[in-house]
């Protein structure tokens, strides 16, 4: 039975990539390990480059370091899957801000203004919105943190 959990599969085909920050937000770069856990490899700023060696079946995701908001590649991918290295140049992967839905943007603004769980609970808004605010945009515990 196949698993639909986002995770790394094997470490056979090497890939050389450079992640490039193209947003004023600090970009947290995460590798998804073999168990589906996030491993933070570092944080890149605007115009900064982060070269690394990875593998074809190793997924990478990008989040705003401060808010956890999702970030994407220039092609709009939320998950980056490396291509195998062909012996030539490596891949440059530009990271930026996606087009957020109105709901996502509104939650980001409210989250930036109302910072405690108690204050969120006191808001006169539907419980589904409170739940979204309380869980954050994407704040999931990370299994490992590696700054290279």
C-alpha positions as CSV (number, residue, x, y, z in Angstrom):
1,X,0.0,0.0,0.0
2,X,1.5,3.3,-1.1
3,X,1.9,6.1,1.4
4,X,0.8,9.7,0.5
5,X,3.0,11.3,3.2
6,X,5.4,13.8,1.9
7,X,8.9,12.4,2.6
8,X,12.2,11.6,1.1
9,X,12.4,8.2,-0.6
10,X,16.0,7.3,-1.3
11,X,19.5,8.9,-1.8
12,X,20.6,7.6,-5.2
13,X,20.6,10.4,-7.7
14,X,22.6,13.5,-6.6
15,X,21.2,16.9,-7.4
16,X,23.0,20.3,-7.0
17,X,20.8,23.2,-6.3
18,X,21.1,26.8,-5.1
19,X,18.1,28.4,-3.4
20,X,17.8,32.1,-3.9
21,X,15.7,34.4,-1.8
22,X,13.5,36.9,-3.7
23,X,11.4,38.2,-0.9
24,X,12.0,40.6,2.0
25,X,10.7,37.8,4.3
26,X,13.3,35.6,5.9
27,X,13.1,32.2,4.0
28,X,13.4,29.1,6.2
29,X,14.6,26.2,4.0
30,X,13.3,22.8,5.1
31,X,14.2,19.3,3.8
32,X,11.5,16.7,4.4
33,X,13.3,13.6,5.8
34,X,12.5,9.9,5.3
35,X,9.9,10.0,8.1
36,X,8.1,13.1,6.7
37,X,9.6,15.4,9.3
38,X,10.9,18.8,8.5
39,X,14.6,19.5,9.0
40,X,15.5,23.2,8.8
41,X,18.7,23.7,6.9
42,X,19.0,27.4,7.2
43,X,17.4,30.8,6.6
44,X,18.1,33.0,3.6
45,X,17.4,36.7,3.1
46,X,16.6,38.8,0.1
47,X,19.2,38.1,-2.7
48,X,21.1,35.6,-0.7
49,X,22.1,32.2,-2.2
50,X,22.1,28.9,-0.4
51,X,23.9,26.2,-2.4
52,X,23.6,22.5,-1.4
53,X,23.9,19.0,-2.6
54,X,20.7,16.9,-2.3
55,X,19.0,14.0,-4.0
56,X,16.3,13.6,-6.7
57,X,13.6,12.2,-4.3
58,X,14.2,14.6,-1.5
59,X,11.4,17.2,-1.2
60,X,12.1,20.8,0.0
61,X,9.6,23.3,1.3
62,X,10.0,27.0,2.2
63,X,8.3,29.0,5.0
64,X,8.5,32.6,6.3
65,X,10.8,32.1,9.3
66,X,8.9,34.5,11.5
67,X,5.3,33.6,10.6
68,X,5.4,30.1,9.1
69,X,3.5,31.4,6.1
70,X,4.1,29.3,3.0
71,X,6.5,30.5,0.3
72,X,7.0,29.0,-3.2
73,X,9.4,28.7,-6.0
74,X,9.3,31.1,-9.0
75,X,7.3,28.5,-10.8
76,X,4.6,28.5,-8.0
77,X,5.7,25.2,-6.5
78,X,5.1,24.8,-2.8
79,X,7.2,21.6,-2.7
80,X,10.4,21.6,-4.7
81,X,11.6,18.2,-6.1
82,X,15.2,18.3,-7.3
83,X,16.2,17.0,-10.7
84,X,19.2,14.6,-10.9
85,X,22.5,16.3,-11.7
86,X,23.4,15.8,-15.4
87,X,27.1,16.6,-14.8
88,X,26.7,20.2,-15.9
89,X,25.4,23.2,-14.1
90,X,23.3,23.1,-11.0
91,X,19.7,24.3,-10.7
92,X,19.0,27.8,-9.3
93,X,15.7,27.8,-7.4
94,X,14.2,31.3,-6.8
95,X,12.0,31.5,-3.7
96,X,9.3,34.1,-3.3
97,X,5.8,34.9,-2.0
98,X,2.8,33.2,-3.6
99,X,-0.5,34.8,-4.4
100,X,-2.3,34.3,-1.1
101,X,-6.1,33.9,-1.0
102,X,-8.0,36.7,0.7
103,X,-8.7,34.4,3.6
104,X,-4.9,33.6,4.0
105,X,-4.0,37.3,3.8
106,X,-6.6,38.3,6.4
107,X,-5.5,35.5,8.8
108,X,-1.9,36.7,8.4
109,X,-2.9,40.3,9.3
110,X,-5.0,39.3,12.3
111,X,-2.3,36.9,13.5
112,X,0.2,39.7,13.4
113,X,-2.1,42.0,15.5
114,X,-3.4,39.4,18.0
115,X,-0.5,37.5,19.4
116,X,-1.8,35.4,22.3
117,X,-4.2,32.4,22.4
118,X,-6.3,34.2,25.0
119,X,-6.7,37.3,22.8
120,X,-7.7,35.1,19.9
121,X,-10.3,33.2,22.0
122,X,-11.8,36.6,23.0
123,X,-12.4,37.7,19.4
124,X,-16.0,37.8,18.2
125,X,-15.4,35.7,15.1
126,X,-16.5,32.3,13.9
127,X,-14.9,29.3,15.7
128,X,-13.4,28.0,12.4
129,X,-11.5,31.3,12.0
130,X,-10.3,31.1,15.6
131,X,-9.1,27.5,15.0
132,X,-7.2,28.7,11.9
133,X,-5.6,31.5,13.9
134,X,-4.8,29.3,16.9
135,X,-3.0,26.6,14.8
136,X,-1.1,29.3,12.9
137,X,-0.5,29.3,9.2
138,X,1.8,26.3,9.3
139,X,3.4,26.0,12.7
140,X,4.1,22.3,13.1
141,X,6.9,21.1,15.4
142,X,10.1,20.4,13.6
143,X,12.0,17.3,14.4
144,X,15.5,18.6,13.6
145,X,17.1,22.0,13.1
146,X,20.4,22.1,11.3
147,X,22.1,25.4,10.4
148,X,24.8,24.8,7.9
